Amino acid sequence: MFGTKLQSRTLDLRYNEMWNDWDSTAEHQMPKKYVHGHLVLSWKKINVHVKQTTKTFFRGTKTSYKQILHNVSGNVQCGNLLGIMGPSGSGKTTLMATISHRTKGNFEGELLLNGQPISEEVMIKISGFVPQQDISFDQLTALEHLSLMANLKVSRKTTKIELKEHIDEIVSTLGMTKFLNTRISFLSGGERKKIALAVQLLNNPPILFCDEITTGLDSYSAAHIVNTLKSVARMGKIVICTIHQPASGVFGKFDDVLLLSNGLLAYQGPVTMVHQLFQKFNYECPDMFNEADFVISILNSENEKVKENVKEMCKLTSSDQQMDLNYDLFNNQTKFDPQQIVNLETQKPTWPTQFNLVFNRSIKCFARNYKNHLLELGTIWFLGIIISAPFANLQFDTKAVQNWEGFWLIFVINYVFHFSYSAIPLYQVKFAIVHREIHNKVYPLSAYFLSELVIVVFWIMIKMLFYCVSAFWIVGADQSSLQLLSFYLLAFAAYSYGSLLSAYFTYLENTMIFATLYDFLSLPLSGAYLSFMSLPKVIYSLRYFSLFFLGCETASVLFWDRIKFLPCVDVTNCLNSGKAVLRKYGYISSELYSDMVILALVCILANIFGYFRVLKKMKKQPAY
């Protein structure tokens, strides 16, 4: 029994279900049909320069230009999966952004679809783009995000049943069932990539760009994604991906590959022919070695001899004769019919529907961020108590006048600071996500802006009540509806001012510098530090530009104007009524309602100017 020779056994992966996902040879060999017609995307002699600005203290601003891509040409036809590969910094993402018309830099060269120039507007309509760094609203689940995008992107003629079936098909294809009801914030980078890809497939674009689609995925998931993209290409679509050192077995799944080295084209053609190019320069990939790693190691080598060989590769590939040959071969195809683009356009939802969808998303994100909001309420409630505690149970006599005015001053200053500074990071936090969605025509800015504004209106009311009611109760101040209304207007005006700064400045540091400068200039005009009656009229009129003054005057007038008599302890310094107190501090009772109107105007104008400033920003290319 012990002398029996054991038979060796091997695991044949060809009969394993997992291998079907890795290979799927029979499924991907032949194109199914050209659902959008026979399309060929070509680019010839693409040069990209990036403007670099250096600011110096003494010499001013110095501008220079760095060239990222040098005479890069290429093409891809529908039915094929093209991979753009090269070392880090070789220009992969720049080339992808350029040929997809999603670049922020200027480029020179030709970008054609079936031999005809294609504009940025048209390219955005007919293509999907999966960015390298996916960003989304983390409070939503994968299904909620996918359903929202489907309702916004798919034709409004689509029924709910058809829409659900369409989503289910994409979810099944990409293998997203396991994490469909998980919040995006808990998902891995690879799972986020699948969501981003699913969103771009919703409206069935004829051209699909994917930047570093396999980055962050394990070998099996990467192969599954590439096989899925190959299936998409076989339906007659153009699919282009940038890839960074793909796993063994994944590299060979691409139909064609475009190799870049320092912004130069080293090769474009079938993946199966890459080894022949390197064999010409006596480079042979070792057995059992990842071919993609081998290619990258050659293109990224620091050896001078290897560098010279790579440069020679680029010269051979980028010769005018070779470029013209590839260019004419592909662009002699069927001429592109502009009517095809018209057929691709869908009847998007109406504005009220778009607003309702975006508003529901805003409510969900706000509600699910309840821990931060509860912390914010607790902080502002505690702040109100700390401010008012030293002024508890103040008396109504001449000695207490300074204490009362001190309370209103401290209360208003902290009040304005809180609401204005809490709005300053507003657009820096969410701008990148919204910028992409609006730039891709998913919904208009007005729908998003108004949905966020509605939530802000109610949230400020809740925060104002937490701040004011407890503080007023401690000091014994009246809590009339008019007083609460005036403090609500002050809070909304301060928040609107902060959001306006957030809209106008790109960097948070610049926003804080301007806000600090405004605070230092406007704070002395609050009325507690200067006697307005002794100031020149020009300076005196500037008080209406100070939120601190508007807040102090409305609070003081509403408090002191109803007090007809004050006990006079010191006859040499007697303030015997509320009106006498107002005169001393330079506040005018008759200007109460004009102050409230000014606060309301600040709310309206700040939001209008903020909207148009953000709208201007949206016209620029978003970061991809």
Buried (B, 14 or more C-beta within 10 A) or exposed (E): EEEEEEEEEEEEEEEEEEBBBBBBEEEBEEBEEBEBBEBBBBBBBBBBBBEEEEEEEEEEEEEEEEEBBBBBBBBBBBBBBBBBBBBEEBBBBBBBBBBBBBBEBEBEBBBBBBBEEBEEEBBBBBBBBBBBEBBBBBBBBBBBBBBBBBBBBBEEEBEEEEBEEBBEEBBEBBBBEEBBEBBBEEBEEBBBBBBBBBBBBBBBBBBBBBBBBBBBBEBBBBBBBBBBBBBBBBBBBBBBBBBBBBBBBBBBBBBBBBBBBBBBBBBBBEBEEBBEBBEEBEBEBEEEEBBBBBBBBBBBBEEEEBBEBBBEBBEEBBEEEBBEEBBEEBBEBEEBEEEBBEEBEBEBBEEEBBBBBBBBBBEBBBEBEEEEBEEBBEEBBEBBBEBBEEBEEBEEEBBBBEEBBBBBBBBBBBBBBBBBBBBBBBBBEBBBBBBBBBBBEBBBBBBBBBBBBBBBEEBBBEBBBBBBBBBBBBBEBEEEEEBBBBBBBBBBBBBBBBBBBBBBBEEBEEBBEEBEEBBEEBBBBBBBEBEBEEBEEEEBEEBBBBBBBBBBBBBBBBBBBEBEEBEBEEEEEEBBBBBBBBBBBBBEBEBBEEBBEBBEEBBEBBBEBBBEBBBEBBEEBBBB
